[in-house]
Amino acid sequence: MKNKPLAVAASIVALAAGATLAQGLPAQAPSVKIDGSSTVYPITRAAVKAFEAEHKQFQGKIAVNFSGTGGGFRKFCSGETDISDASRPILQREMDECRRANVAFMELPVAFDALTVVVHPKNTWASEITVAELKKIWERASQGKITRWSQVRPGFPDRPLRLYGPGRDSGTYDYFAEAILGSADTDTRSDYEASEDDDVLVEGVAADPNALGYFGYAYYEANLNRLKTLAVDSGKGPVAPTDKNVEKGTYAPLSRPLFIYVNIVSAQKKAEVREFVDFYLENGAKLASLVGYVPLPAEGYHIANNHFHRGKRGTVYGGRAYLGLTIREVLLKTASF
């Protein structure tokens, strides 16, 4: 995975906003609302900026925010948003909410992510961690008990262990809970610094030599000099979160597909939704690479675009957060939809 500074895009956005205010131009009310995953947010934000640059008539018409995958689905399933970014598939309870509100949706994969375990660069004792150790650290039974690095593994120093991770509205939380603890409905310990904003987690770990945290790879890549990543050992030796390992399916169990969910009525009634989603999928590989995620093969975006134009509704994942699927398996599952 290559280093692509997200701060550049943010600076361009800020400068553009400032120029608009300076010129005294009235702000346009957005007609397309996007919310959801903070992990998917960098891709979608990049897509919005690139789309507006090529389609001047839609400038200012798309608002993109993040409140976590769960928070995003609550807004989406109540009809408040047109598109929902998601770092895991939609859960059964969320499908039920959408059904009750008569919100039909399309599920479109846009990239793959390596959910990344990080520590402070001054951590000299850990270069890898096992799935069993991650479970030991994060399971509910460890609350108030596993509080020092020496309790994680013999040989680790007797230093405080401070944890940083996503809040309960985060799809990253759900995916991690199911992949590491066995169920998205299994609560992790709660005595840690939690936030749905991954930048907050980055700042926490970067300021704390005793920290351990986890979040999407793009946020690690944007802060390479401030964080250190740990390879993850699921029983076959430690594997680092790289493009190659994600593509091969060896970075397990923390590789995951990322999605956008599109309100079918919005796509039918709003040209800007149709054109934006078309643009997103046509440029998906470039956008994913730009922010540090692993693109789908070209056929993946082609399949997604076919589903979008056919109005293929629903999900193929049965309401589960953790899939344990390789990129190829996700493509086959999506194609069979």
C-alpha positions in Angstrom: 0.0 0.0 0.0 1.4 3.3 -1.0 1.5 6.6 0.9 -1.2 9.0 -0.3 -1.6 12.0 2.0 -5.2 12.6 2.7 -4.4 16.0 4.2 -3.7 17.3 0.6 -7.3 16.7 -0.4 -8.6 18.2 2.8 -6.5 21.3 2.2 -7.9 21.7 -1.3 -11.4 21.4 0.0 -10.8 24.0 2.7 -9.2 26.4 0.2 -12.1 26.0 -2.2 -14.6 26.6 0.5 -12.7 29.7 1.6 -12.6 31.0 -2.0 -16.3 30.6 -2.3 -17.0 32.5 0.9 -14.5 35.2 -0.2 -16.3 35.7 -3.5 -19.6 36.1 -1.6 -21.3 33.3 -3.5 -24.3 31.8 -1.8 -23.9 28.3 -0.4 -25.9 25.6 -2.2 -28.1 23.3 -0.3 -26.9 19.7 -1.0 -29.4 17.5 -2.8 -27.5 14.3 -2.2 -26.7 13.3 1.3 -24.1 10.7 2.2 -23.2 9.5 5.7 -21.8 6.4 7.4 -18.4 4.8 7.8 -15.3 6.9 8.7 -13.3 4.1 7.0 -15.1 4.5 3.6 -15.3 8.3 4.0 -11.8 9.0 2.5 -12.8 7.2 -0.7 -16.2 8.8 -1.0 -14.8 12.2 -0.2 -12.2 11.8 -3.0 -15.0 10.6 -5.3 -17.1 13.7 -4.5 -14.2 16.1 -5.2 -13.2 14.4 -8.4 -16.9 14.2 -9.6 -17.5 17.9 -8.9 -14.3 18.8 -10.7 -15.6 17.1 -13.9 -19.3 17.9 -13.5 -19.5 21.6 -12.6 -23.3 21.5 -12.7 -23.3 19.4 -9.6 -20.8 21.4 -7.5 -22.1 21.9 -3.9 -24.9 19.4 -4.4 -23.4 16.5 -2.6 -22.7 16.5 1.2 -20.6 13.7 2.6 -20.2 13.1 6.4 -19.5 10.2 8.7 -21.2 9.0 11.9 -20.0 5.4 11.8 -21.5 2.5 9.8 -24.2 1.9 12.3 -25.1 5.6 12.7 -25.1 5.9 8.9 -27.5 3.0 8.5 -29.9 4.5 11.0 -30.0 7.7 8.9 -30.2 5.7 5.7 -32.9 3.4 6.8 -35.0 6.3 8.0 -34.7 7.9 4.6 -32.5 10.8 5.7 -29.6 10.0 3.3 -29.3 8.8 -0.2 -26.1 6.8 0.1 -24.6 5.1 3.1 -20.9 4.3 3.4 -20.3 1.0 5.2 -17.2 -0.8 6.4 -19.2 -4.0 6.8 -22.3 -5.5 5.2 -25.7 -4.4 6.5 -26.9 -6.3 9.5 -30.3 -8.0 9.9 -31.6 -5.5 12.3 -30.7 -2.7 9.9 -32.4 -4.5 7.0 -35.5 -4.7 9.2 -35.3 -1.0 9.9 -35.1 -0.3 6.2 -38.0 -2.6 5.5 -40.2 -1.0 8.0 -39.5 2.4 6.5 -39.9 1.1 2.9 -36.3 1.9 2.0 -35.1 -0.4 -0.7 -31.3 -0.4 -1.3 -28.5 -1.6 -3.6 -25.3 -3.0 -2.1 -22.2 -2.1 -4.1 -18.6 -3.1 -3.0 -16.0 -0.4 -3.8 -12.7 -1.6 -2.3 -10.9 -3.9 0.2 -9.4 -2.7 3.5 -6.8 -4.2 5.8 -8.1 -3.4 9.3 -4.8 -2.4 10.9 -3.5 -2.9 14.5 -1.2 -0.1 15.5 1.1 1.0 18.3 3.3 4.0 19.0 6.7 4.0 17.2 8.5 3.9 20.6 7.0 0.5 21.2 10.2 -1.6 20.7 8.9 -4.9 22.1 6.0 -5.8 19.7 6.3 -6.2 16.0 3.5 -8.8 15.6 0.5 -10.0 17.6 -1.6 -13.2 17.4 -5.4 -13.4 17.0 -5.5 -15.2 20.3 -3.7 -12.3 22.0 -6.1 -9.7 20.4 -9.0 -11.7 21.8 -7.4 -11.9 25.2 -6.9 -8.1 25.1 -10.3 -7.1 23.8 -12.8 -9.6 25.2 -15.2 -8.4 27.8 -13.8 -10.7 30.5 -10.5 -8.8 30.3 -12.0 -5.5 31.4 -10.1 -4.2 34.3 -7.9 -7.3 34.3 -5.6 -7.1 31.2 -4.2 -3.7 31.9 -0.4 -4.2 31.3 1.6 -5.3 28.4 3.3 -8.0 30.5 -0.1 -9.7 30.8 -0.5 -10.1 27.1 2.7 -12.1 26.5 5.6 -13.3 28.6 8.6 -11.1 27.8 6.6 -8.0 27.1 7.5 -5.2 29.6 5.6 -4.4 32.7 4.1 -1.2 31.3 0.5 0.1 31.2 -1.6 -1.0 28.2 -3.9 1.7 27.0 -6.4 0.9 24.3 -7.9 3.0 21.5 -10.6 1.7 19.2 -13.9 2.5 17.3 -17.1 3.2 19.2 -20.2 1.0 19.0 -21.6 2.8 16.0 -18.6 1.9 13.9 -18.7 -0.9 11.4 -15.0 -1.5 12.2 -16.1 -2.3 15.8 -18.7 -4.8 14.5 -16.3 -6.4 12.1 -13.5 -6.7 14.6 -15.8 -8.1 17.3 -17.1 -10.8 14.9 -13.6 -11.6 13.4 -11.7 -11.7 16.7 -14.4 -12.5 19.4 -16.7 -14.5 17.3 -19.9 -12.4 17.0 -20.8 -8.8 16.1 -23.2 -9.0 19.0 -20.5 -9.8 21.5 -19.4 -6.6 23.3 -15.7 -5.9 23.6 -14.4 -4.5 26.8 -15.6 -0.9 27.3 -12.7 0.5 29.3 -10.8 2.0 26.3 -10.7 5.3 24.5 -13.5 5.0 21.9 -14.4 7.2 18.9 -16.2 6.8 15.5 -13.7 9.4 14.2 -10.5 7.5 13.2 -8.5 10.7 13.3 -9.2 10.9 17.0 -7.8 7.3 17.4 -4.8 8.2 15.4 -4.0 11.1 17.7 -4.5 9.0 20.8 -2.1 6.3 19.7 0.4 8.7 18.3 0.6 10.5 21.6 0.8 7.4 23.8 3.9 5.1 23.9 1.9 2.5 25.7 -1.0 2.4 23.3 -2.5 -0.2 21.1 -5.4 0.6 18.7 -7.0 -0.5 15.5 -8.7 1.2 12.5 -8.8 1.3 8.7 -5.5 1.1 6.8 -5.9 4.5 5.1 -5.6 6.3 8.4 -2.4 4.4 9.2 -1.0 5.2 5.8 -1.7 8.9 6.2 0.3 8.8 9.5 3.3 6.5 8.7 5.8 8.5 10.7 3.6 8.7 13.8 2.4 5.1 14.0 3.8 1.5 13.9 1.7 -1.4 12.5 1.7 -4.9 13.9 1.7 -8.0 11.7 -1.2 -10.3 12.7 -0.7 -14.1 13.2 -3.9 -16.1 12.8 -2.0 -19.4 13.2 0.2 -19.5 10.1 2.8 -16.9 11.1 2.6 -13.1 11.2 1.3 -11.3 8.1 1.6 -7.6 7.5 -1.3 -5.5 6.1 -0.1 -5.0 2.5 -1.9 -4.9 -0.9 -0.4 -8.3 -1.9 -1.4 -10.0 1.4 -4.9 -8.6 1.2 -5.2 -9.7 -2.5 -4.0 -13.2 -1.7 -6.3 -13.5 1.3 -3.4 -14.2 3.7 -4.0 -11.1 5.9 -6.7 -12.9 7.9 -9.1 -12.4 9.6 -8.8 -8.6 9.3 -9.2 -8.1 5.5 -12.7 -6.8 4.6 -14.7 -5.4 1.7 -16.0 -1.8 1.9 -19.4 -0.8 0.5 -21.7 1.9 -0.5 -25.4 1.4 -0.2 -27.7 3.4 -2.5 -31.4 4.2 -1.9 -33.2 2.9 -5.0 -35.8 5.7 -5.0 -33.0 8.3 -4.8 -31.2 6.7 -7.8 -34.5 6.7 -9.7 -35.4 10.3 -9.0 -32.1 12.1 -8.7 -29.9 12.5 -11.7 -27.0 13.6 -9.5 -27.2 10.3 -7.5 -27.2 8.2 -10.7 -24.3 10.1 -12.3 -22.3 10.2 -9.1 -22.6 6.5 -8.5 -21.7 5.8 -12.1 -18.6 8.0 -11.7 -17.7 6.3 -8.4 -17.7 2.8 -9.9 -16.1 3.8 -13.1 -13.2 5.3 -11.2 -13.3 3.0 -8.2 -9.8 1.5 -8.6 -8.1 4.9 -8.9 -10.0 6.3 -5.9 -9.3 3.3 -3.7 -5.6 3.4 -4.5 -5.5 7.2 -4.0 -6.5 6.9 -0.3 -4.5 3.7 0.5 -7.1 0.9 0.1 -6.9 -2.2 -2.2 -8.9 -1.8 -5.4 -11.2 -4.5 -6.6 -10.3 -6.0 -10.0 -11.9 -4.3 -12.9 -14.5 -7.0 -13.2 -15.6 -6.1 -9.6 -16.5 -2.6 -10.6 -18.1 -3.8 -13.8 -20.3 -6.2 -11.8 -21.3 -3.5 -9.3 -22.2 -1.1 -12.1 -24.3 -3.8 -13.8 -26.2 -4.3 -10.5 -26.6 -0.6 -10.1 -28.1 -0.1 -13.6 -30.4 -3.1 -13.1 -31.5 -1.8 -9.7 -30.4 -5.0 -8.0 -31.8 -4.7 -4.5 -30.8 -6.3 -1.2 -27.7 -7.9 0.2 -25.8 -11.2 -0.4 -24.3 -11.4 3.1 -27.2 -12.6 5.2 -26.9 -9.9 7.9 -23.4 -10.8 9.1 -20.6 -8.4 9.8 -17.7 -10.7 9.4 -17.3 -12.5 6.0 -13.8 -14.1 6.1 -13.8 -13.8 2.3 -11.0 -13.1 -0.2 -11.4 -10.5 -2.9 -12.1 -13.3 -5.4 -14.7 -14.9 -3.2 -16.5 -11.5 -2.7 -16.6 -11.1 -6.5 -18.0 -14.5 -7.0 -20.6 -13.9 -4.4 -21.5 -10.5 -5.8 -21.7 -11.9 -9.4 -24.1 -14.6 -8.3 -26.4 -12.1 -6.8 
